[in-house]
Amino acid sequence: MALTSQITPYNEQWPSMFLAEKRLIADVFGSDLIEIHHVGSTAVVGLWAKPEIDLLVEVREQTNQVERDQSMVSLGYVRGSNLSHGHHFYRKDVDGVRTHKVHVCLTGHWQIERMIGFRDLLIDNAKVRQEYQRLKLHLEASNRDGIAEYLAKKAPFIDDLMGPRPE
């Protein structure tokens, strides 16, 4: 089963694609918005990645959810399941291919530090970056059950580096 998109070599357009999407979605979060961060593999220069721009939106509160969801839908997003309490998820697909993922986390949520910390580790440590790239390419080549399998099999690598997820 295919992943949401195929892993490709680093694309120098990814940072500008992030900035364009950041400008597009910022108003949706209004006065609740603290910051929008570029996270995930597309935020790491030189790293092969699924060409899906990951945005981490840090907010003060999760307010006006119905209105916020409608605004995101008008921008081409679909609301996914909450990934945990205080961590909402949206995805955007174009012609059946995932292009963007938006993680909306309450300030102080453990995923904020984890996502930014992992991104920064990959930027700063070439050895870890290469190991992670090899792992992702191996998991893509051996994948049989889609994105859930891929995410589950790369989670131990991230957990070993960043510590376990809080219970």
NURORO-362594 format. One record per atom (N, C-alpha, C, CB): x, y, z; atom name; residue number from 1. Coordinates in steps of 0.05 Angstrom, whole numbers, plus 5000, padded with zeros to 4 digits. Glycine has a CB too. Layout:
xx/yy/zz/atome/num
X/Y/Z/CA/NUM
...
This chain:
xx/yy/zz/atome/num
5017/4976/5000/N/1
5000/5000/5000/CA/1
5018/5025/5000/C/1
4981/5000/5025/CB/1
5011/5044/4985/N/2
5028/5068/4982/CA/2
5026/5086/5007/C/2
5019/5084/4958/CB/2
5047/5101/5011/N/3
5046/5122/5031/CA/3
5029/5145/5020/C/3
5075/5132/5039/CB/3
5026/5166/5036/N/4
5010/5189/5027/CA/4
5024/5203/5003/C/4
5006/5209/5050/CB/4
5050/5200/5001/N/5
5065/5210/4978/CA/5
5092/5196/4978/C/5
5068/5241/4978/CB/5
5107/5197/4956/N/6
5132/5183/4954/CA/6
5155/5201/4965/C/6
5138/5176/4925/CB/6
5174/5188/4979/N/7
5198/5202/4989/CA/7
5215/5211/4965/C/7
5214/5184/5008/CB/7
5223/5236/4966/N/8
5238/5248/4944/CA/8
5263/5263/4955/C/8
5221/5267/4927/CB/8
5283/5268/4938/N/9
5305/5285/4947/CA/9
5296/5312/4957/C/9
5326/5288/4924/CB/9
5312/5324/4974/N/10
5306/5351/4984/CA/10
5300/5370/4961/C/10
5329/5362/5001/CB/10
5280/5387/4965/N/11
5271/5406/4945/CA/11
5276/5434/4956/C/11
5241/5402/4936/CB/11
5292/5450/4943/N/12
5298/5477/4953/CA/12
5273/5495/4954/C/12
5319/5490/4936/CB/12
5251/5487/4943/N/13
5226/5503/4943/CA/13
5210/5498/4969/C/13
5209/5495/4920/CB/13
5217/5478/4984/N/14
5202/5472/5009/CA/14
5200/5495/5028/C/14
5213/5447/5022/CB/14
5222/5509/5034/N/15
5220/5532/5053/CA/15
5201/5553/5043/C/15
5247/5544/5058/CB/15
5202/5560/5017/N/16
5183/5580/5007/CA/16
5154/5570/5006/C/16
5192/5589/4978/CB/16
5151/5544/5002/N/17
5124/5532/5003/CA/17
5113/5534/5032/C/17
5124/5503/4994/CB/17
5130/5530/5051/N/18
5122/5533/5079/CA/18
5114/5562/5084/C/18
5145/5525/5098/CB/18
5130/5581/5076/N/19
5124/5609/5081/CA/19
5097/5618/5068/C/19
5146/5627/5071/CB/19
5092/5608/5044/N/20
5067/5614/5030/CA/20
5044/5603/5045/C/20
5067/5603/5001/CB/20
5046/5579/5055/N/21
5024/5566/5069/CA/21
5020/5579/5097/C/21
5028/5536/5073/CB/21
5042/5587/5109/N/22
5041/5600/5135/CA/22
5025/5626/5132/C/22
5069/5607/5146/CB/22
5030/5641/5112/N/23
5015/5666/5107/CA/23
4986/5660/5101/C/23
5027/5682/5083/CB/23
4981/5639/5087/N/24
4953/5631/5080/CA/24
4936/5624/5104/C/24
4954/5608/5060/CB/24
4948/5609/5123/N/25
4932/5599/5145/CA/25
4933/5617/5170/C/25
4941/5572/5153/CB/25
4952/5635/5172/N/26
4956/5650/5197/CA/26
4930/5664/5207/C/26
4977/5672/5193/CB/26
4915/5676/5190/N/27
4891/5690/5198/CA/27
4869/5672/5210/C/27
4879/5705/5175/CB/27
4870/5647/5203/N/28
4850/5628/5213/CA/28
4851/5626/5243/C/28
4855/5600/5200/CB/28
4875/5630/5255/N/29
4879/5626/5283/CA/29
4877/5652/5299/C/29
4905/5614/5288/CB/29
4875/5675/5285/N/30
4870/5701/5298/CA/30
4887/5706/5322/C/30
4842/5702/5306/CB/30
4875/5717/5343/N/31
4890/5725/5367/CA/31
4899/5701/5383/C/31
4872/5743/5384/CB/31
4890/5677/5377/N/32
4900/5653/5391/CA/32
4928/5646/5382/C/32
4881/5630/5387/CB/32
4936/5655/5358/N/33
4962/5647/5346/CA/33
4985/5657/5361/C/33
4963/5656/5317/CB/33
5004/5639/5368/N/34
5030/5647/5380/CA/34
5051/5646/5358/C/34
5037/5629/5404/CB/34
5053/5623/5344/N/35
5074/5620/5323/CA/35
5067/5597/5305/C/35
5102/5616/5336/CB/35
5077/5598/5281/N/36
5075/5576/5262/CA/36
5103/5568/5254/C/36
5058/5584/5236/CB/36
5110/5543/5260/N/37
5136/5532/5255/CA/37
5136/5513/5232/C/37
5147/5518/5281/CB/37
5158/5512/5217/N/38
5163/5492/5196/CA/38
5176/5468/5210/C/38
5180/5503/5172/CB/38
5163/5445/5211/N/39
5174/5422/5223/CA/39
5173/5399/5203/C/39
5158/5414/5249/CB/39
5181/5375/5212/N/40
5182/5352/5194/CA/40
5206/5353/5176/C/40
5156/5351/5178/CB/40
5208/5333/5160/N/41
5232/5329/5143/CA/41
5236/5351/5122/C/41
5231/5302/5130/CB/41
5214/5363/5113/N/42
5217/5384/5092/CA/42
5230/5409/5104/C/42
5190/5391/5080/CB/42
5232/5410/5131/N/43
5245/5433/5144/CA/43
5275/5429/5147/C/43
5232/5438/5171/CB/43
5285/5406/5138/N/44
5314/5400/5142/CA/44
5328/5399/5115/C/44
5316/5372/5157/CB/44
5345/5419/5111/N/45
5359/5422/5085/CA/45
5375/5396/5080/C/45
5378/5446/5086/CB/45
5372/5385/5056/N/46
5386/5362/5047/CA/46
5373/5335/5053/C/46
5413/5362/5060/CB/46
5353/5335/5070/N/47
5340/5310/5078/CA/47
5319/5301/5058/C/47
5328/5312/5106/CB/47
5320/5277/5049/N/48
5299/5266/5032/CA/48
5273/5265/5048/C/48
5306/5238/5020/CB/48
5250/5269/5035/N/49
5225/5270/5050/CA/49
5201/5265/5032/C/49
5222/5298/5064/CB/49
5179/5258/5045/N/50
5154/5259/5030/CA/50
5149/5289/5026/C/50
5130/5245/5046/CB/50
5143/5297/5002/N/51
5140/5326/4997/CA/51
5114/5338/5008/C/51
5142/5331/4967/CB/51
5112/5335/5034/N/52
5088/5344/5049/CA/52
5098/5365/5069/C/52
5072/5321/5063/CB/52
5090/5389/5067/N/53
5099/5410/5084/CA/53
5084/5408/5111/C/53
5094/5439/5072/CB/53
5100/5404/5133/N/54
5089/5402/5160/CA/54
5090/5430/5173/C/54
5104/5381/5176/CB/54
5067/5439/5182/N/55
5066/5464/5197/CA/55
5056/5458/5225/C/55
5047/5485/5183/CB/55
5070/5469/5244/N/56
5063/5467/5272/CA/56
5053/5494/5281/C/56
5087/5457/5290/CB/56
5027/5495/5287/N/57
5014/5520/5296/CA/57
5011/5519/5326/C/57
4986/5524/5282/CB/57
5024/5538/5340/N/58
5022/5540/5369/CA/58
5002/5561/5375/C/58
5050/5547/5382/CB/58
4982/5553/5391/N/59
4960/5571/5398/CA/59
4956/5573/5428/C/59
4933/5562/5385/CB/59
4945/5596/5437/N/60
4939/5600/5465/CA/60
4916/5584/5474/C/60
4933/5630/5470/CB/60
4895/5582/5456/N/61
4871/5567/5462/CA/61
4860/5555/5436/C/61
4849/5585/5475/CB/61
4844/5534/5440/N/62
4831/5521/5417/CA/62
4802/5532/5418/C/62
4831/5489/5419/CB/62
4798/5556/5407/N/63
4771/5568/5408/CA/63
4759/5568/5380/C/63
4774/5597/5419/CB/63
4733/5574/5379/N/64
4718/5577/5354/CA/64
4724/5553/5334/C/64
4726/5603/5341/CB/64
4723/5529/5345/N/65
4730/5506/5329/CA/65
4714/5503/5303/C/65
4728/5481/5345/CB/65
4688/5506/5305/N/66
4671/5503/5281/CA/66
4679/5523/5260/C/66
4641/5505/5288/CB/66
4682/5548/5268/N/67
4690/5569/5249/CA/67
4718/5564/5239/C/67
4689/5597/5263/CB/67
4736/5556/5256/N/68
4764/5550/5248/CA/68
4764/5527/5228/C/68
4781/5543/5272/CB/68
4749/5506/5233/N/69
4748/5483/5215/CA/69
4737/5492/5188/C/69
4731/5460/5227/CB/69
4717/5508/5188/N/70
4705/5518/5162/CA/70
4726/5535/5147/C/70
4680/5535/5168/CB/70
4741/5551/5161/N/71
4761/5567/5148/CA/71
4783/5550/5136/C/71
4774/5587/5168/CB/71
4791/5529/5150/N/72
4811/5511/5140/CA/72
4801/5496/5116/C/72
4821/5491/5162/CB/72
4775/5487/5117/N/73
4763/5474/5094/CA/73
4763/5492/5069/C/73
4734/5465/5100/CB/73
4758/5518/5073/N/74
4757/5537/5051/CA/74
4785/5540/5039/C/74
4747/5564/5060/CB/74
4806/5533/5054/N/75
4834/5534/5044/CA/75
4843/5507/5033/C/75
4852/5543/5066/CB/75
4824/5488/5031/N/76
4831/5462/5020/CA/76
4838/5440/5040/C/76
4853/5465/5001/CB/76
4835/5445/5065/N/77
4842/5426/5086/CA/77
4819/5409/5095/C/77
4854/5441/5110/CB/77
4825/5385/5105/N/78
4806/5367/5117/CA/78
4815/5364/5146/C/78
4805/5339/5102/CB/78
4796/5365/5164/N/79
4802/5361/5192/CA/79
4806/5331/5198/C/79
4780/5373/5211/CB/79
4828/5324/5209/N/80
4834/5297/5217/CA/80
4825/5293/5246/C/80
4863/5289/5213/CB/80
4831/5269/5255/N/81
4826/5263/5284/CA/81
4845/5279/5301/C/81
4828/5233/5289/CB/81
4836/5285/5326/N/82
4855/5296/5345/CA/82
4876/5275/5351/C/82
4840/5305/5372/CB/82
4901/5283/5350/N/83
4923/5265/5355/CA/83
4928/5260/5385/C/83
4948/5275/5342/CB/83
4919/5280/5401/N/84
4919/5278/5430/CA/84
4903/5302/5440/C/84
4948/5276/5442/CB/84
4898/5303/5466/N/85
4885/5326/5477/CA/85
4902/5351/5472/C/85
4879/5322/5508/CB/85
4890/5371/5460/N/86
4905/5396/5454/CA/86
4921/5395/5429/C/86
4922/5402/5477/CB/86
4918/5374/5412/N/87
4934/5370/5388/CA/87
4914/5363/5365/C/87
4956/5349/5391/CB/87
4906/5384/5350/N/88
4888/5380/5327/CA/88
4905/5376/5302/C/88
4868/5404/5325/CB/88
4892/5364/5282/N/89
4907/5357/5257/CA/89
4889/5363/5233/C/89
4915/5328/5257/CB/89
4902/5376/5213/N/90
4889/5381/5187/CA/90
4908/5370/5165/C/90
4883/5411/5183/CB/90
4897/5362/5143/N/91
4913/5354/5120/CA/91
4901/5366/5094/C/91
4914/5323/5118/CB/91
4919/5370/5075/N/92
4911/5380/5049/CA/92
4922/5361/5028/C/92
4921/5410/5044/CB/92
4905/5352/5010/N/93
4913/5335/4987/CA/93
4905/5350/4962/C/93
4899/5307/4989/CB/93
4923/5348/4942/N/94
4917/5360/4916/CA/94
4919/5337/4896/C/94
4937/5383/4909/CB/94
4897/5332/4881/N/95
4896/5311/4862/CA/95
4903/5284/4874/C/95
4914/5316/4838/CB/95
4894/5279/4899/N/96
4898/5254/4912/CA/96
4926/5251/4925/C/96
4894/5232/4894/CB/96
4942/5272/4925/N/97
4969/5271/4936/CA/97
4970/5290/4960/C/97
4991/5277/4915/CB/97
4979/5281/4983/N/98
4983/5298/5006/CA/98
5004/5319/5001/C/98
4990/5281/5031/CB/98
4997/5344/5007/N/99
5016/5366/5003/CA/99
5023/5381/5029/C/99
5005/5386/4983/CB/99
5004/5382/5048/N/100
5009/5397/5073/CA/100
4996/5382/5096/C/100
4998/5425/5070/CB/100
5008/5385/5119/N/101
4997/5375/5145/CA/101
5000/5398/5165/C/101
5011/5349/5155/CB/101
4979/5403/5180/N/102
4979/5424/5200/CA/102
4973/5412/5227/C/102
4959/5447/5193/CB/102
4992/5415/5245/N/103
4988/5406/5273/CA/103
4983/5431/5289/C/103
5014/5391/5284/CB/103
4960/5432/5302/N/104
4952/5455/5319/CA/104
4954/5446/5348/C/104
4924/5466/5312/CB/104
4973/5458/5363/N/105
4978/5450/5390/CA/105
4975/5473/5409/C/105
5006/5437/5393/CB/105
4963/5468/5432/N/106
4961/5488/5453/CA/106
4990/5493/5463/C/106
4943/5478/5476/CB/106
4996/5518/5469/N/107
5022/5525/5480/CA/107
5028/5508/5505/C/107
5024/5555/5487/CB/107
5052/5498/5506/N/108
5059/5480/5528/CA/108
5055/5451/5522/C/108
5044/5488/5552/CB/108
5041/5444/5500/N/109
5037/5416/5493/CA/109
5064/5403/5488/C/109
5018/5414/5468/CB/109
5067/5378/5497/N/110
5092/5364/5495/CA/110
5102/5361/5466/C/110
5091/5338/5508/CB/110
5083/5360/5447/N/111
5091/5356/5419/CA/111
5106/5380/5407/C/111
5066/5350/5402/CB/111
5101/5404/5418/N/112
5115/5427/5407/CA/112
5145/5424/5411/C/112
5105/5453/5421/CB/112
5153/5419/5435/N/113
5182/5416/5441/CA/113
5193/5392/5426/C/113
5186/5413/5471/CB/113
5178/5371/5424/N/114
5187/5347/5411/CA/114
5191/5351/5381/C/114
5168/5324/5415/CB/114
5172/5363/5367/N/115
5174/5367/5338/CA/115
5197/5387/5332/C/115
5147/5378/5327/CB/115
5198/5409/5346/N/116
5219/5428/5341/CA/116
5247/5417/5349/C/116
5214/5454/5357/CB/116
5248/5402/5371/N/117
5273/5390/5380/CA/117
5283/5370/5360/C/117
5270/5378/5406/CB/117
5265/5353/5349/N/118
5274/5333/5330/CA/118
5283/5346/5304/C/118
5251/5313/5324/CB/118
5268/5366/5295/N/119
5277/5381/5271/CA/119
5305/5392/5275/C/119
5257/5403/5264/CB/119
5309/5405/5298/N/120
5335/5418/5303/CA/120
5357/5398/5305/C/120
5333/5435/5328/CB/120
5352/5375/5317/N/121
5372/5353/5319/CA/121
5380/5344/5291/C/121
5361/5330/5335/CB/121
5360/5340/5274/N/122
5366/5332/5246/CA/122
5382/5353/5231/C/122
5340/5326/5231/CB/122
5376/5378/5236/N/123
5391/5400/5223/CA/123
5420/5400/5233/C/123
5378/5428/5229/CB/123
5424/5396/5259/N/124
5450/5399/5271/CA/124
5468/5375/5270/C/124
5447/5407/5300/CB/124
5457/5351/5266/N/125
5472/5326/5268/CA/125
5470/5310/5242/C/125
5462/5309/5292/CB/125
5491/5312/5226/N/126
5491/5299/5199/CA/126
5489/5268/5202/C/126
5516/5306/5184/CB/126
5501/5257/5222/N/127
5500/5228/5226/CA/127
5471/5219/5231/C/127
5518/5219/5249/CB/127
5458/5232/5250/N/128
5430/5225/5256/CA/128
5412/5230/5232/C/128
5420/5242/5280/CB/128
5417/5252/5217/N/129
5402/5258/5193/CA/129
5404/5236/5173/C/129
5411/5285/5181/CB/129
5429/5226/5168/N/130
5433/5204/5149/CA/130
5420/5178/5158/C/130
5463/5200/5145/CB/130
5422/5172/5184/N/131
5409/5148/5194/CA/131
5379/5149/5191/C/131
5416/5144/5224/CB/131
5367/5172/5196/N/132
5339/5176/5193/CA/132
5330/5173/5164/C/132
5330/5203/5205/CB/132
5346/5185/5146/N/133
5339/5183/5118/CA/133
5341/5154/5109/C/133
5359/5200/5101/CB/133
5361/5139/5117/N/134
5363/5111/5109/CA/134
5339/5095/5120/C/134
5389/5098/5120/CB/134
5331/5101/5145/N/135
5308/5087/5157/CA/135
5283/5093/5141/C/135
5305/5096/5186/CB/135
5278/5118/5134/N/136
5254/5125/5120/CA/136
5253/5112/5092/C/136
5252/5156/5116/CB/136
5275/5112/5078/N/137
5276/5099/5052/CA/137
5271/5069/5054/C/137
5302/5105/5038/CB/137
5283/5056/5074/N/138
5279/5028/5079/CA/138
5249/5022/5085/C/138
5297/5018/5102/CB/138
5238/5038/5103/N/139
5210/5034/5110/CA/139
5191/5039/5087/C/139
5202/5053/5133/CB/139
5197/5058/5070/N/140
5181/5062/5046/CA/140
5183/5038/5027/C/140
5190/5088/5031/CB/140
5207/5027/5023/N/141
5211/5005/5005/CA/141
5198/4979/5015/C/141
5241/5000/5001/CB/141
5197/4976/5042/N/142
5186/4951/5053/CA/142
5157/4954/5062/C/142
5202/4942/5076/CB/142
5145/4977/5058/N/143
5118/4983/5069/CA/143
5097/4966/5054/C/143
5111/5012/5066/CB/143
5079/4954/5070/N/144
5057/4938/5060/CA/144
5029/4949/5068/C/144
5060/4909/5069/CB/144
5028/4964/5090/N/145
5002/4971/5101/CA/145
4998/5002/5102/C/145
4999/4960/5128/CB/145
5014/5018/5088/N/146
5008/5046/5086/CA/146
5021/5063/5108/C/146
4979/5050/5087/CB/146
5011/5087/5110/N/147
5023/5108/5127/CA/147
5023/5100/5157/C/147
5008/5134/5123/CB/147
5003/5087/5166/N/148
5003/5079/5195/CA/148
5026/5061/5202/C/148
4976/5066/5203/CB/148
5032/5042/5184/N/149
5054/5024/5188/CA/149
5080/5040/5187/C/149
5055/5002/5166/CB/149
5083/5057/5168/N/150
5108/5073/5165/CA/150
5113/5090/5190/C/150
5105/5092/5140/CB/150
5092/5104/5199/N/151
5095/5120/5223/CA/151
5102/5104/5248/C/151
5069/5136/5228/CB/151
5089/5081/5251/N/152
5094/5064/5274/CA/152
5122/5053/5274/C/152
5074/5041/5275/CB/152
5133/5047/5251/N/153
5159/5035/5249/CA/153
5182/5056/5252/C/153
5162/5020/5223/CB/153
5176/5081/5246/N/154
5197/5101/5250/CA/154
5195/5113/5278/C/154
5195/5123/5229/CB/154
5173/5109/5292/N/155
5170/5121/5319/CA/155
5192/5113/5339/C/155
5143/5113/5330/CB/155
5200/5087/5340/N/156
5221/5080/5359/CA/156
5247/5095/5355/C/156
5227/5050/5357/CB/156
5254/5101/5330/N/157
5278/5116/5324/CA/157
5276/5144/5337/C/157
5283/5119/5294/CB/157
5253/5157/5333/N/158
5249/5184/5344/CA/158
5248/5182/5375/C/158
5223/5196/5333/CB/158
5233/5162/5385/N/159
5232/5159/5415/CA/159
5259/5155/5427/C/159
5213/5136/5422/CB/159
5276/5140/5414/N/160
5303/5135/5425/CA/160
5319/5161/5427/C/160
5319/5115/5407/CB/160
5314/5180/5409/N/161
5328/5205/5409/CA/161
5315/5226/5427/C/161
5331/5215/5381/CB/161
5289/5226/5427/N/162
5274/5248/5440/CA/162
5261/5240/5466/C/162
5252/5258/5421/CB/162
5263/5215/5473/N/163
5250/5205/5497/CA/163
5222/5195/5491/C/163
5249/5227/5518/CB/163
5211/5179/5509/N/164
5184/5168/5504/CA/164
5162/5190/5505/C/164
5178/5146/5524/CB/164
5140/5184/5492/N/165
5117/5202/5493/CA/165
5105/5200/5521/C/165
5096/5194/5472/CB/165
5096/5222/5532/N/166
5084/5221/5559/CA/166
5059/5204/5559/C/166
5077/5250/5569/CB/166
5054/5191/5581/N/167
5030/5174/5583/CA/167
5006/5191/5590/C/167
5034/5153/5605/CB/167
